[in-house]
Amino acid sequence: MIELPVDQVRRLADARQDVQDFLGLAGTWTEQHLPAHAAAVATALARALDLAPAP
């Protein structure tokens, strides 16, 4: 069991959202600059970050 104060839990949730936002921005960038590889890059990033691919 890990006990954390509420403010630290909020920071963890914020960090997860930041990483999810990064994944979305990276997906947009790859669509613009690497359209033939955008899906593969998004999938690889999501896997590396242990997140679902951004819609």
PDBQT receptor file of N, H, CA, C and O in Angstrom, charges set to zero:
ATOM      1  N   MET A   1       0.837  -1.155   0.000  1.00  0.00    +0.000 N 
ATOM      2  CA  MET A   1       0.000   0.000   0.000  1.00  0.00    +0.000 C 
ATOM      3  C   MET A   1       0.895   1.234   0.000  1.00  0.00    +0.000 C 
ATOM      4  O   MET A   1       1.909   1.289   0.695  1.00  0.00    +0.000 OA
ATOM      5  N   ILE A   2       0.498   2.208  -0.786  1.00  0.00    +0.000 N 
ATOM      6  H   ILE A   2      -0.326   2.163  -1.351  1.00  0.00    +0.000 HD
ATOM      7  CA  ILE A   2       1.192   3.492  -0.821  1.00  0.00    +0.000 C 
ATOM      8  C   ILE A   2       0.214   4.556  -0.359  1.00  0.00    +0.000 C 
ATOM      9  O   ILE A   2      -0.886   4.676  -0.899  1.00  0.00    +0.000 OA
ATOM     10  N   GLU A   3       0.607   5.311   0.621  1.00  0.00    +0.000 N 
ATOM     11  H   GLU A   3       1.500   5.213   1.060  1.00  0.00    +0.000 HD
ATOM     12  CA  GLU A   3      -0.242   6.395   1.111  1.00  0.00    +0.000 C 
ATOM     13  C   GLU A   3       0.333   7.711   0.620  1.00  0.00    +0.000 C 
ATOM     14  O   GLU A   3       1.523   7.986   0.778  1.00  0.00    +0.000 OA
ATOM     15  N   LEU A   4      -0.530   8.517   0.022  1.00  0.00    +0.000 N 
ATOM     16  H   LEU A   4      -1.497   8.294  -0.107  1.00  0.00    +0.000 HD
ATOM     17  CA  LEU A   4      -0.126   9.823  -0.481  1.00  0.00    +0.000 C 
ATOM     18  C   LEU A   4      -1.118  10.879  -0.017  1.00  0.00    +0.000 C 
ATOM     19  O   LEU A   4      -2.318  10.618   0.063  1.00  0.00    +0.000 OA
ATOM     20  N   PRO A   5      -0.617  12.068   0.288  1.00  0.00    +0.000 N 
ATOM     21  CA  PRO A   5      -1.538  13.170   0.570  1.00  0.00    +0.000 C 
ATOM     22  C   PRO A   5      -2.343  13.504  -0.690  1.00  0.00    +0.000 C 
ATOM     23  O   PRO A   5      -1.894  13.258  -1.809  1.00  0.00    +0.000 OA
ATOM     24  N   VAL A   6      -3.516  14.056  -0.493  1.00  0.00    +0.000 N 
ATOM     25  H   VAL A   6      -3.881  14.255   0.417  1.00  0.00    +0.000 HD
ATOM     26  CA  VAL A   6      -4.418  14.365  -1.604  1.00  0.00    +0.000 C 
ATOM     27  C   VAL A   6      -3.743  15.245  -2.646  1.00  0.00    +0.000 C 
ATOM     28  O   VAL A   6      -3.939  15.023  -3.841  1.00  0.00    +0.000 OA
ATOM     29  N   ASP A   7      -2.959  16.228  -2.240  1.00  0.00    +0.000 N 
ATOM     30  H   ASP A   7      -2.800  16.408  -1.269  1.00  0.00    +0.000 HD
ATOM     31  CA  ASP A   7      -2.324  17.116  -3.224  1.00  0.00    +0.000 C 
ATOM     32  C   ASP A   7      -1.349  16.354  -4.122  1.00  0.00    +0.000 C 
ATOM     33  O   ASP A   7      -1.203  16.700  -5.295  1.00  0.00    +0.000 OA
ATOM     34  N   GLN A   8      -0.688  15.338  -3.604  1.00  0.00    +0.000 N 
ATOM     35  H   GLN A   8      -0.807  15.057  -2.652  1.00  0.00    +0.000 HD
ATOM     36  CA  GLN A   8       0.212  14.545  -4.437  1.00  0.00    +0.000 C 
ATOM     37  C   GLN A   8      -0.559  13.647  -5.393  1.00  0.00    +0.000 C 
ATOM     38  O   GLN A   8      -0.110  13.406  -6.513  1.00  0.00    +0.000 OA
ATOM     39  N   VAL A   9      -1.697  13.156  -4.968  1.00  0.00    +0.000 N 
ATOM     40  H   VAL A   9      -2.062  13.352  -4.058  1.00  0.00    +0.000 HD
ATOM     41  CA  VAL A   9      -2.543  12.357  -5.856  1.00  0.00    +0.000 C 
ATOM     42  C   VAL A   9      -3.018  13.233  -7.015  1.00  0.00    +0.000 C 
ATOM     43  O   VAL A   9      -3.030  12.794  -8.166  1.00  0.00    +0.000 OA
ATOM     44  N   ARG A  10      -3.405  14.457  -6.713  1.00  0.00    +0.000 N 
ATOM     45  H   ARG A  10      -3.395  14.813  -5.778  1.00  0.00    +0.000 HD
ATOM     46  CA  ARG A  10      -3.831  15.390  -7.767  1.00  0.00    +0.000 C 
ATOM     47  C   ARG A  10      -2.698  15.651  -8.750  1.00  0.00    +0.000 C 
ATOM     48  O   ARG A  10      -2.928  15.717  -9.958  1.00  0.00    +0.000 OA
ATOM     49  N   ARG A  11      -1.474  15.798  -8.242  1.00  0.00    +0.000 N 
ATOM     50  H   ARG A  11      -1.287  15.744  -7.261  1.00  0.00    +0.000 HD
ATOM     51  CA  ARG A  11      -0.330  16.017  -9.124  1.00  0.00    +0.000 C 
ATOM     52  C   ARG A  11      -0.093  14.819 -10.031  1.00  0.00    +0.000 C 
ATOM     53  O   ARG A  11       0.269  14.989 -11.195  1.00  0.00    +0.000 OA
ATOM     54  N   LEU A  12      -0.291  13.621  -9.519  1.00  0.00    +0.000 N 
ATOM     55  H   LEU A  12      -0.584  13.483  -8.573  1.00  0.00    +0.000 HD
ATOM     56  CA  LEU A  12      -0.157  12.426 -10.350  1.00  0.00    +0.000 C 
ATOM     57  C   LEU A  12      -1.214  12.409 -11.450  1.00  0.00    +0.000 C 
ATOM     58  O   LEU A  12      -0.918  12.064 -12.594  1.00  0.00    +0.000 OA
ATOM     59  N   ALA A  13      -2.432  12.776 -11.108  1.00  0.00    +0.000 N 
ATOM     60  H   ALA A  13      -2.673  13.057 -10.179  1.00  0.00    +0.000 HD
ATOM     61  CA  ALA A  13      -3.502  12.832 -12.105  1.00  0.00    +0.000 C 
ATOM     62  C   ALA A  13      -3.186  13.897 -13.153  1.00  0.00    +0.000 C 
ATOM     63  O   ALA A  13      -3.408  13.682 -14.344  1.00  0.00    +0.000 OA
ATOM     64  N   ASP A  14      -2.673  15.037 -12.716  1.00  0.00    +0.000 N 
ATOM     65  H   ASP A  14      -2.492  15.212 -11.748  1.00  0.00    +0.000 HD
ATOM     66  CA  ASP A  14      -2.291  16.098 -13.648  1.00  0.00    +0.000 C 
ATOM     67  C   ASP A  14      -1.172  15.634 -14.570  1.00  0.00    +0.000 C 
ATOM     68  O   ASP A  14      -1.189  15.925 -15.766  1.00  0.00    +0.000 OA
ATOM     69  N   ALA A  15      -0.200  14.914 -14.019  1.00  0.00    +0.000 N 
ATOM     70  H   ALA A  15      -0.185  14.678 -13.047  1.00  0.00    +0.000 HD
ATOM     71  CA  ALA A  15       0.913  14.418 -14.837  1.00  0.00    +0.000 C 
ATOM     72  C   ALA A  15       0.416  13.436 -15.879  1.00  0.00    +0.000 C 
ATOM     73  O   ALA A  15       0.872  13.467 -17.022  1.00  0.00    +0.000 OA
ATOM     74  N   ARG A  16      -0.505  12.569 -15.508  1.00  0.00    +0.000 N 
ATOM     75  H   ARG A  16      -0.875  12.544 -14.580  1.00  0.00    +0.000 HD
ATOM     76  CA  ARG A  16      -1.063  11.616 -16.475  1.00  0.00    +0.000 C 
ATOM     77  C   ARG A  16      -1.780  12.373 -17.598  1.00  0.00    +0.000 C 
ATOM     78  O   ARG A  16      -1.665  12.005 -18.767  1.00  0.00    +0.000 OA
ATOM     79  N   GLN A  17      -2.516  13.422 -17.245  1.00  0.00    +0.000 N 
ATOM     80  H   GLN A  17      -2.610  13.721 -16.295  1.00  0.00    +0.000 HD
ATOM     81  CA  GLN A  17      -3.200  14.215 -18.264  1.00  0.00    +0.000 C 
ATOM     82  C   GLN A  17      -2.189  14.921 -19.166  1.00  0.00    +0.000 C 
ATOM     83  O   GLN A  17      -2.404  15.025 -20.374  1.00  0.00    +0.000 OA
ATOM     84  N   ASP A  18      -1.102  15.399 -18.597  1.00  0.00    +0.000 N 
ATOM     85  H   ASP A  18      -0.927  15.314 -17.616  1.00  0.00    +0.000 HD
ATOM     86  CA  ASP A  18      -0.055  16.033 -19.400  1.00  0.00    +0.000 C 
ATOM     87  C   ASP A  18       0.528  15.052 -20.423  1.00  0.00    +0.000 C 
ATOM     88  O   ASP A  18       0.761  15.412 -21.577  1.00  0.00    +0.000 OA
ATOM     89  N   VAL A  19       0.759  13.825 -19.991  1.00  0.00    +0.000 N 
ATOM     90  H   VAL A  19       0.570  13.533 -19.054  1.00  0.00    +0.000 HD
ATOM     91  CA  VAL A  19       1.300  12.817 -20.908  1.00  0.00    +0.000 C 
ATOM     92  C   VAL A  19       0.269  12.482 -21.984  1.00  0.00    +0.000 C 
ATOM     93  O   VAL A  19       0.627  12.311 -23.150  1.00  0.00    +0.000 OA
ATOM     94  N   GLN A  20      -1.006  12.386 -21.605  1.00  0.00    +0.000 N 
ATOM     95  H   GLN A  20      -1.297  12.525 -20.658  1.00  0.00    +0.000 HD
ATOM     96  CA  GLN A  20      -2.067  12.121 -22.580  1.00  0.00    +0.000 C 
ATOM     97  C   GLN A  20      -2.153  13.275 -23.582  1.00  0.00    +0.000 C 
ATOM     98  O   GLN A  20      -2.316  13.044 -24.781  1.00  0.00    +0.000 OA
ATOM     99  N   ASP A  21      -2.046  14.509 -23.098  1.00  0.00    +0.000 N 
ATOM    100  H   ASP A  21      -1.914  14.696 -22.124  1.00  0.00    +0.000 HD
ATOM    101  CA  ASP A  21      -2.064  15.674 -23.992  1.00  0.00    +0.000 C 
ATOM    102  C   ASP A  21      -0.874  15.640 -24.952  1.00  0.00    +0.000 C 
ATOM    103  O   ASP A  21      -1.016  15.943 -26.137  1.00  0.00    +0.000 OA
ATOM    104  N   PHE A  22       0.300  15.268 -24.434  1.00  0.00    +0.000 N 
ATOM    105  H   PHE A  22       0.416  15.022 -23.472  1.00  0.00    +0.000 HD
ATOM    106  CA  PHE A  22       1.481  15.143 -25.289  1.00  0.00    +0.000 C 
ATOM    107  C   PHE A  22       1.231  14.131 -26.389  1.00  0.00    +0.000 C 
ATOM    108  O   PHE A  22       1.585  14.366 -27.545  1.00  0.00    +0.000 OA
ATOM    109  N   LEU A  23       0.628  13.015 -26.044  1.00  0.00    +0.000 N 
ATOM    110  H   LEU A  23       0.340  12.824 -25.105  1.00  0.00    +0.000 HD
ATOM    111  CA  LEU A  23       0.349  11.978 -27.031  1.00  0.00    +0.000 C 
ATOM    112  C   LEU A  23      -0.567  12.522 -28.138  1.00  0.00    +0.000 C 
ATOM    113  O   LEU A  23      -0.365  12.223 -29.315  1.00  0.00    +0.000 OA
ATOM    114  N   GLY A  24      -1.558  13.309 -27.761  1.00  0.00    +0.000 N 
ATOM    115  H   GLY A  24      -1.722  13.552 -26.805  1.00  0.00    +0.000 HD
ATOM    116  CA  GLY A  24      -2.433  13.920 -28.758  1.00  0.00    +0.000 C 
ATOM    117  C   GLY A  24      -1.685  14.898 -29.656  1.00  0.00    +0.000 C 
ATOM    118  O   GLY A  24      -1.880  14.900 -30.871  1.00  0.00    +0.000 OA
ATOM    119  N   LEU A  25      -0.837  15.719 -29.070  1.00  0.00    +0.000 N 
ATOM    120  H   LEU A  25      -0.678  15.717 -28.082  1.00  0.00    +0.000 HD
ATOM    121  CA  LEU A  25      -0.050  16.674 -29.861  1.00  0.00    +0.000 C 
ATOM    122  C   LEU A  25       0.935  15.955 -30.781  1.00  0.00    +0.000 C 
ATOM    123  O   LEU A  25       1.128  16.353 -31.929  1.00  0.00    +0.000 OA
ATOM    124  N   ALA A  26       1.546  14.907 -30.274  1.00  0.00    +0.000 N 
ATOM    125  H   ALA A  26       1.389  14.583 -29.341  1.00  0.00    +0.000 HD
ATOM    126  CA  ALA A  26       2.476  14.129 -31.098  1.00  0.00    +0.000 C 
ATOM    127  C   ALA A  26       1.735  13.494 -32.270  1.00  0.00    +0.000 C 
ATOM    128  O   ALA A  26       2.270  13.420 -33.376  1.00  0.00    +0.000 OA
ATOM    129  N   GLY A  27       0.518  13.041 -32.035  1.00  0.00    +0.000 N 
ATOM    130  H   GLY A  27       0.083  13.102 -31.137  1.00  0.00    +0.000 HD
ATOM    131  CA  GLY A  27      -0.286  12.467 -33.109  1.00  0.00    +0.000 C 
ATOM    132  C   GLY A  27      -0.591  13.492 -34.188  1.00  0.00    +0.000 C 
ATOM    133  O   GLY A  27      -0.512  13.188 -35.378  1.00  0.00    +0.000 OA
ATOM    134  N   THR A  28      -0.937  14.695 -33.780  1.00  0.00    +0.000 N 
ATOM    135  H   THR A  28      -1.002  14.942 -32.813  1.00  0.00    +0.000 HD
ATOM    136  CA  THR A  28      -1.196  15.774 -34.741  1.00  0.00    +0.000 C 
ATOM    137  C   THR A  28       0.059  16.098 -35.540  1.00  0.00    +0.000 C 
ATOM    138  O   THR A  28       0.004  16.267 -36.758  1.00  0.00    +0.000 OA
ATOM    139  N   TRP A  29       1.194  16.183 -34.843  1.00  0.00    +0.000 N 
ATOM    140  H   TRP A  29       1.239  16.046 -33.854  1.00  0.00    +0.000 HD
ATOM    141  CA  TRP A  29       2.459  16.489 -35.519  1.00  0.00    +0.000 C 
ATOM    142  C   TRP A  29       2.798  15.418 -36.548  1.00  0.00    +0.000 C 
ATOM    143  O   TRP A  29       3.169  15.733 -37.678  1.00  0.00    +0.000 OA
ATOM    144  N   THR A  30       2.670  14.142 -36.153  1.00  0.00    +0.000 N 
ATOM    145  H   THR A  30       2.369  13.886 -35.235  1.00  0.00    +0.000 HD
ATOM    146  CA  THR A  30       3.025  13.078 -37.088  1.00  0.00    +0.000 C 
ATOM    147  C   THR A  30       2.086  13.047 -38.291  1.00  0.00    +0.000 C 
ATOM    148  O   THR A  30       2.513  12.726 -39.400  1.00  0.00    +0.000 OA
ATOM    149  N   GLU A  31       0.815  13.378 -38.081  1.00  0.00    +0.000 N 
ATOM    150  H   GLU A  31       0.468  13.639 -37.180  1.00  0.00    +0.000 HD
ATOM    151  CA  GLU A  31      -0.126  13.435 -39.209  1.00  0.00    +0.000 C 
ATOM    152  C   GLU A  31       0.298  14.503 -40.210  1.00  0.00    +0.000 C 
ATOM    153  O   GLU A  31       0.139  14.330 -41.418  1.00  0.00    +0.000 OA
ATOM    154  N   GLN A  32       0.837  15.606 -39.702  1.00  0.00    +0.000 N 
ATOM    155  H   GLN A  32       0.966  15.747 -38.721  1.00  0.00    +0.000 HD
ATOM    156  CA  GLN A  32       1.256  16.705 -40.567  1.00  0.00    +0.000 C 
ATOM    157  C   GLN A  32       2.601  16.443 -41.231  1.00  0.00    +0.000 C 
ATOM    158  O   GLN A  32       2.795  16.804 -42.391  1.00  0.00    +0.000 OA
ATOM    159  N   HIS A  33       3.520  15.827 -40.523  1.00  0.00    +0.000 N 
ATOM    160  H   HIS A  33       3.363  15.534 -39.580  1.00  0.00    +0.000 HD
ATOM    161  CA  HIS A  33       4.900  15.700 -40.999  1.00  0.00    +0.000 C 
ATOM    162  C   HIS A  33       5.284  14.297 -41.475  1.00  0.00    +0.000 C 
ATOM    163  O   HIS A  33       6.212  14.147 -42.269  1.00  0.00    +0.000 OA
ATOM    164  N   LEU A  34       4.593  13.292 -41.004  1.00  0.00    +0.000 N 
ATOM    165  H   LEU A  34       3.839  13.414 -40.358  1.00  0.00    +0.000 HD
ATOM    166  CA  LEU A  34       4.889  11.900 -41.372  1.00  0.00    +0.000 C 
ATOM    167  C   LEU A  34       3.589  11.145 -41.644  1.00  0.00    +0.000 C 
ATOM    168  O   LEU A  34       3.335  10.109 -41.030  1.00  0.00    +0.000 OA
ATOM    169  N   PRO A  35       2.770  11.656 -42.555  1.00  0.00    +0.000 N 
ATOM    170  CA  PRO A  35       1.432  11.066 -42.715  1.00  0.00    +0.000 C 
ATOM    171  C   PRO A  35       1.434   9.564 -42.994  1.00  0.00    +0.000 C 
ATOM    172  O   PRO A  35       0.529   8.858 -42.551  1.00  0.00    +0.000 OA
ATOM    173  N   ALA A  36       2.409   9.079 -43.700  1.00  0.00    +0.000 N 
ATOM    174  H   ALA A  36       3.145   9.653 -44.060  1.00  0.00    +0.000 HD
ATOM    175  CA  ALA A  36       2.444   7.647 -44.014  1.00  0.00    +0.000 C 
ATOM    176  C   ALA A  36       2.771   6.797 -42.783  1.00  0.00    +0.000 C 
ATOM    177  O   ALA A  36       2.529   5.590 -42.786  1.00  0.00    +0.000 OA
ATOM    178  N   HIS A  37       3.313   7.410 -41.743  1.00  0.00    +0.000 N 
ATOM    179  H   HIS A  37       3.510   8.390 -41.741  1.00  0.00    +0.000 HD
ATOM    180  CA  HIS A  37       3.738   6.673 -40.557  1.00  0.00    +0.000 C 
ATOM    181  C   HIS A  37       3.001   7.112 -39.294  1.00  0.00    +0.000 C 
ATOM    182  O   HIS A  37       3.312   6.635 -38.202  1.00  0.00    +0.000 OA
ATOM    183  N   ALA A  38       2.037   8.008 -39.428  1.00  0.00    +0.000 N 
ATOM    184  H   ALA A  38       1.784   8.395 -40.315  1.00  0.00    +0.000 HD
ATOM    185  CA  ALA A  38       1.379   8.603 -38.261  1.00  0.00    +0.000 C 
ATOM    186  C   ALA A  38       0.761   7.552 -37.341  1.00  0.00    +0.000 C 
ATOM    187  O   ALA A  38       0.958   7.601 -36.127  1.00  0.00    +0.000 OA
ATOM    188  N   ALA A  39       0.028   6.618 -37.898  1.00  0.00    +0.000 N 
ATOM    189  H   ALA A  39      -0.132   6.578 -38.885  1.00  0.00    +0.000 HD
ATOM    190  CA  ALA A  39      -0.639   5.610 -37.062  1.00  0.00    +0.000 C 
ATOM    191  C   ALA A  39       0.385   4.748 -36.326  1.00  0.00    +0.000 C 
ATOM    192  O   ALA A  39       0.215   4.458 -35.142  1.00  0.00    +0.000 OA
ATOM    193  N   ALA A  40       1.433   4.343 -37.012  1.00  0.00    +0.000 N 
ATOM    194  H   ALA A  40       1.571   4.578 -37.974  1.00  0.00    +0.000 HD
ATOM    195  CA  ALA A  40       2.458   3.500 -36.381  1.00  0.00    +0.000 C 
ATOM    196  C   ALA A  40       3.189   4.253 -35.275  1.00  0.00    +0.000 C 
ATOM    197  O   ALA A  40       3.471   3.691 -34.217  1.00  0.00    +0.000 OA
ATOM    198  N   VAL A  41       3.494   5.523 -35.522  1.00  0.00    +0.000 N 
ATOM    199  H   VAL A  41       3.264   5.979 -36.382  1.00  0.00    +0.000 HD
ATOM    200  CA  VAL A  41       4.188   6.325 -34.509  1.00  0.00    +0.000 C 
ATOM    201  C   VAL A  41       3.279   6.534 -33.298  1.00  0.00    +0.000 C 
ATOM    202  O   VAL A  41       3.726   6.398 -32.159  1.00  0.00    +0.000 OA
ATOM    203  N   ALA A  42       2.015   6.861 -33.535  1.00  0.00    +0.000 N 
ATOM    204  H   ALA A  42       1.652   6.971 -34.460  1.00  0.00    +0.000 HD
ATOM    205  CA  ALA A  42       1.077   7.066 -32.430  1.00  0.00    +0.000 C 
ATOM    206  C   ALA A  42       0.922   5.797 -31.597  1.00  0.00    +0.000 C 
ATOM    207  O   ALA A  42       0.887   5.857 -30.368  1.00  0.00    +0.000 OA
ATOM    208  N   THR A  43       0.832   4.666 -32.259  1.00  0.00    +0.000 N 
ATOM    209  H   THR A  43       0.861   4.618 -33.258  1.00  0.00    +0.000 HD
ATOM    210  CA  THR A  43       0.703   3.392 -31.547  1.00  0.00    +0.000 C 
ATOM    211  C   THR A  43       1.959   3.095 -30.734  1.00  0.00    +0.000 C 
ATOM    212  O   THR A  43       1.871   2.656 -29.587  1.00  0.00    +0.000 OA
ATOM    213  N   ALA A  44       3.120   3.333 -31.326  1.00  0.00    +0.000 N 
ATOM    214  H   ALA A  44       3.191   3.689 -32.258  1.00  0.00    +0.000 HD
ATOM    215  CA  ALA A  44       4.386   3.080 -30.620  1.00  0.00    +0.000 C 
ATOM    216  C   ALA A  44       4.531   4.003 -29.416  1.00  0.00    +0.000 C 
ATOM    217  O   ALA A  44       4.953   3.564 -28.347  1.00  0.00    +0.000 OA
ATOM    218  N   LEU A  45       4.186   5.273 -29.579  1.00  0.00    +0.000 N 
ATOM    219  H   LEU A  45       3.843   5.630 -30.448  1.00  0.00    +0.000 HD
ATOM    220  CA  LEU A  45       4.261   6.208 -28.450  1.00  0.00    +0.000 C 
ATOM    221  C   LEU A  45       3.290   5.807 -27.345  1.00  0.00    +0.000 C 
ATOM    222  O   LEU A  45       3.649   5.813 -26.167  1.00  0.00    +0.000 OA
ATOM    223  N   ALA A  46       2.078   5.465 -27.717  1.00  0.00    +0.000 N 
ATOM    224  H   ALA A  46       1.786   5.460 -28.674  1.00  0.00    +0.000 HD
ATOM    225  CA  ALA A  46       1.088   5.060 -26.724  1.00  0.00    +0.000 C 
ATOM    226  C   ALA A  46       1.569   3.830 -25.959  1.00  0.00    +0.000 C 
ATOM    227  O   ALA A  46       1.418   3.749 -24.740  1.00  0.00    +0.000 OA
ATOM    228  N   ARG A  47       2.145   2.882 -26.679  1.00  0.00    +0.000 N 
ATOM    229  H   ARG A  47       2.267   2.948 -27.669  1.00  0.00    +0.000 HD
ATOM    230  CA  ARG A  47       2.662   1.673 -26.036  1.00  0.00    +0.000 C 
ATOM    231  C   ARG A  47       3.821   2.031 -25.089  1.00  0.00    +0.000 C 
ATOM    232  O   ARG A  47       3.887   1.527 -23.968  1.00  0.00    +0.000 OA
ATOM    233  N   ALA A  48       4.721   2.894 -25.542  1.00  0.00    +0.000 N 
ATOM    234  H   ALA A  48       4.667   3.304 -26.452  1.00  0.00    +0.000 HD
ATOM    235  CA  ALA A  48       5.864   3.287 -24.717  1.00  0.00    +0.000 C 
ATOM    236  C   ALA A  48       5.424   4.044 -23.458  1.00  0.00    +0.000 C 
ATOM    237  O   ALA A  48       6.040   3.928 -22.399  1.00  0.00    +0.000 OA
ATOM    238  N   LEU A  49       4.349   4.818 -23.599  1.00  0.00    +0.000 N 
ATOM    239  H   LEU A  49       3.848   4.912 -24.460  1.00  0.00    +0.000 HD
ATOM    240  CA  LEU A  49       3.845   5.604 -22.470  1.00  0.00    +0.000 C 
ATOM    241  C   LEU A  49       2.791   4.855 -21.664  1.00  0.00    +0.000 C 
ATOM    242  O   LEU A  49       2.278   5.369 -20.670  1.00  0.00    +0.000 OA
ATOM    243  N   ASP A  50       2.472   3.638 -22.097  1.00  0.00    +0.000 N 
ATOM    244  H   ASP A  50       2.889   3.220 -22.904  1.00  0.00    +0.000 HD
ATOM    245  CA  ASP A  50       1.469   2.801 -21.439  1.00  0.00    +0.000 C 
ATOM    246  C   ASP A  50       0.115   3.503 -21.377  1.00  0.00    +0.000 C 
ATOM    247  O   ASP A  50      -0.543   3.524 -20.337  1.00  0.00    +0.000 OA
ATOM    248  N   LEU A  51      -0.287   4.078 -22.512  1.00  0.00    +0.000 N 
ATOM    249  H   LEU A  51       0.248   4.061 -23.356  1.00  0.00    +0.000 HD
ATOM    250  CA  LEU A  51      -1.574   4.763 -22.637  1.00  0.00    +0.000 C 
ATOM    251  C   LEU A  51      -2.301   4.263 -23.871  1.00  0.00    +0.000 C 
ATOM    252  O   LEU A  51      -1.699   3.669 -24.765  1.00  0.00    +0.000 OA
ATOM    253  N   ALA A  52      -3.588   4.507 -23.908  1.00  0.00    +0.000 N 
ATOM    254  H   ALA A  52      -4.077   4.989 -23.181  1.00  0.00    +0.000 HD
ATOM    255  CA  ALA A  52      -4.351   4.216 -25.125  1.00  0.00    +0.000 C 
ATOM    256  C   ALA A  52      -4.025   5.297 -26.144  1.00  0.00    +0.000 C 
ATOM    257  O   ALA A  52      -3.814   6.450 -25.767  1.00  0.00    +0.000 OA
ATOM    258  N   PRO A  53      -3.978   4.944 -27.451  1.00  0.00    +0.000 N 
ATOM    259  CA  PRO A  53      -3.730   5.979 -28.461  1.00  0.00    +0.000 C 
ATOM    260  C   PRO A  53      -4.778   7.078 -28.392  1.00  0.00    +0.000 C 
ATOM    261  O   PRO A  53      -5.943   6.822 -28.092  1.00  0.00    +0.000 OA
ATOM    262  N   ALA A  54      -4.354   8.299 -28.671  1.00  0.00    +0.000 N 
ATOM    263  H   ALA A  54      -3.406   8.508 -28.914  1.00  0.00    +0.000 HD
ATOM    264  CA  ALA A  54      -5.274   9.441 -28.667  1.00  0.00    +0.000 C 
ATOM    265  C   ALA A  54      -6.247   9.311 -29.836  1.00  0.00    +0.000 C 
ATOM    266  O   ALA A  54      -5.867   8.848 -30.911  1.00  0.00    +0.000 OA
ATOM    267  N   PRO A  55      -7.506   9.720 -29.631  1.00  0.00    +0.000 N 
ATOM    268  CA  PRO A  55      -8.489   9.630 -30.724  1.00  0.00    +0.000 C 
ATOM    269  C   PRO A  55      -8.192  10.595 -31.847  1.00  0.00    +0.000 C 
ATOM    270  O   PRO A  55      -8.927  10.638 -32.834  1.00  0.00    +0.000 OA
TER     271      PRO A  55
